[in-house]
Amino acid sequence: MVTSEDMTPSFSRKIPDGDDRERSVCRHCGFIDYQNPRIVVGSVVVAGDGRLLLCKRAIEPRKGFWTLPAGYLETGEAPEEGAMREAREEANAELKIDRLLAIYSIPRISQVQLLYRAELLNKDKISPGPESADLKLVPWRDIPWPELAFPSVVWALNAWNESKEEAAFAPYTNPQGGL
């Protein structure tokens, strides 16, 4: 007689048939628990006067450092919708997405980041959300470079600056040596 205890998943690490890497596989039923990269979506957000939206992180990692409004894409959500949701959650900001700015790969933390170029539609109504300790709209010359939270924030801001006058361009990727 098989009991429910006998059917409790019990995983071991092995290379499944037809695969090329070790995975967690249930010893009872053969279910493969794939661990795939997480998708992060966000935006370089520009107000009508050319200032850029930065959010001071109220959470770890890198609490107290400045970042772009960004976060994990939700299941069933289009990337553009996720970028707009993250801006609402972190800055009560309403956006108009212009185009995909960059696709960054961060393998050491299993992330793929999709960053958009966006226009801020409600600059007089922005305020910090639960994950932001503060917000600011800054001109390019006043970006607090040493206080930016992540390398990909620096990459995205530089990509925005390089492409801000361009109507069409290929999405940027990791800079040479930038992993």
C-alpha positions in Angstrom: 0.0 0.0 0.0 1.3 3.4 -1.0 0.8 6.2 1.6 0.8 9.9 1.0 4.1 10.0 2.8 5.6 7.7 0.2 4.5 10.2 -2.5 6.0 13.3 -0.8 8.4 14.8 -3.3 12.0 13.8 -2.6 14.5 15.5 -4.9 18.0 14.5 -5.8 20.5 16.1 -8.2 21.1 14.3 -11.5 21.3 14.8 -15.2 17.9 13.9 -16.7 17.8 11.8 -19.9 18.3 14.0 -22.9 19.6 17.0 -20.8 23.1 18.4 -20.5 23.2 19.6 -16.9 22.4 18.6 -13.4 18.8 19.3 -12.2 16.7 18.6 -9.1 14.6 15.5 -10.0 11.8 13.9 -7.9 12.8 10.4 -7.0 9.2 9.2 -7.0 7.7 10.7 -10.2 10.6 12.0 -12.2 9.4 15.6 -12.1 12.2 18.0 -13.0 12.3 21.2 -11.0 13.9 23.5 -13.5 15.5 26.6 -12.0 15.5 29.3 -14.7 16.7 32.9 -14.7 14.4 35.6 -13.4 13.4 38.4 -15.6 13.8 41.9 -14.3 11.9 44.8 -16.0 12.4 48.5 -15.5 12.8 51.9 -17.1 15.1 54.8 -17.6 12.3 57.4 -16.9 12.6 61.0 -18.2 10.5 63.9 -17.2 9.5 66.5 -19.9 12.3 68.8 -18.7 14.9 66.1 -19.3 15.5 65.1 -15.7 15.8 61.4 -14.8 13.8 59.6 -12.2 15.9 57.8 -9.5 14.6 55.8 -6.5 16.5 55.4 -3.3 16.2 51.7 -2.2 14.4 51.1 1.0 15.1 47.3 0.9 18.1 45.0 0.5 20.1 44.4 -1.6 21.9 47.8 -1.7 19.5 49.6 0.7 20.2 53.3 0.6 21.6 53.4 -2.9 19.9 54.9 -5.9 18.4 52.9 -8.7 15.9 52.9 -11.6 12.3 51.8 -11.0 12.6 48.1 -11.7 11.7 44.7 -10.4 10.7 41.1 -11.2 8.3 40.4 -14.0 5.1 38.7 -12.8 3.7 35.5 -14.3 1.3 36.4 -17.1 2.5 39.9 -17.4 4.0 41.5 -20.6 7.4 43.1 -20.0 6.2 46.6 -20.8 3.3 46.2 -18.4 5.7 45.0 -15.7 8.0 48.0 -16.2 5.0 50.4 -15.9 3.8 48.5 -12.8 7.2 48.7 -11.1 7.3 52.5 -11.7 3.9 52.8 -10.1 4.9 50.6 -7.1 8.2 52.3 -6.5 7.5 55.9 -7.4 3.7 56.3 -8.0 4.9 57.2 -11.5 2.8 56.8 -14.6 4.8 56.1 -17.7 4.6 56.1 -21.5 7.0 53.4 -22.7 9.0 54.6 -25.7 11.0 51.5 -26.7 13.3 48.7 -25.4 16.6 50.3 -24.4 18.6 47.3 -23.2 18.8 43.6 -22.5 21.3 42.8 -19.8 22.4 39.3 -18.8 23.6 38.8 -15.2 24.4 35.1 -15.0 26.0 35.1 -11.6 22.6 36.0 -10.1 20.5 34.3 -12.8 18.8 37.5 -14.1 17.9 38.8 -17.5 17.1 42.5 -17.3 14.8 44.3 -19.9 15.1 48.0 -19.5 12.9 50.5 -21.4 13.2 54.1 -22.3 10.1 55.8 -20.9 8.5 59.2 -20.4 7.2 60.3 -17.0 3.6 61.5 -17.4 2.9 62.7 -13.8 6.0 64.4 -12.5 4.1 66.5 -10.0 2.5 63.4 -8.4 5.4 61.0 -7.9 6.1 59.8 -4.4 8.1 56.9 -2.8 6.4 53.6 -2.7 7.1 50.9 -0.1 10.4 49.8 -1.7 11.7 53.4 -2.1 13.0 55.6 0.8 13.2 58.6 -1.5 12.9 59.8 -5.1 14.5 62.5 -7.1 14.4 63.9 -10.6 18.0 64.7 -11.6 19.6 66.3 -14.6 22.3 64.1 -16.2 25.1 66.2 -14.6 23.8 65.6 -11.1 23.5 61.8 -11.3 25.1 60.4 -8.0 27.3 57.9 -9.9 29.1 56.5 -6.8 25.8 56.0 -5.0 24.1 53.9 -7.8 23.0 50.5 -6.6 24.0 48.2 -9.5 26.3 48.1 -12.5 23.3 47.6 -14.8 21.8 51.0 -13.6 25.1 52.6 -14.8 24.9 50.7 -18.1 21.3 51.7 -18.7 21.8 55.4 -17.9 24.8 55.5 -20.3 22.7 53.7 -22.9 19.9 56.2 -22.5 22.3 59.1 -22.8 23.9 57.6 -25.9 20.5 56.9 -27.6 18.3 59.7 -26.3 18.2 61.5 -29.6 17.8 58.3 -31.6 14.4 57.2 -32.9 15.5 53.7 -33.7 18.4 51.6 -32.5 19.2 48.0 -31.5 18.8 47.3 -27.8 22.0 47.7 -25.8 23.6 44.7 -24.2 26.2 44.2 -21.5 29.2 46.4 -22.1 32.5 44.6 -22.9 33.7 42.8 -19.8 30.5 43.9 -17.9 29.2 40.8 -16.1 
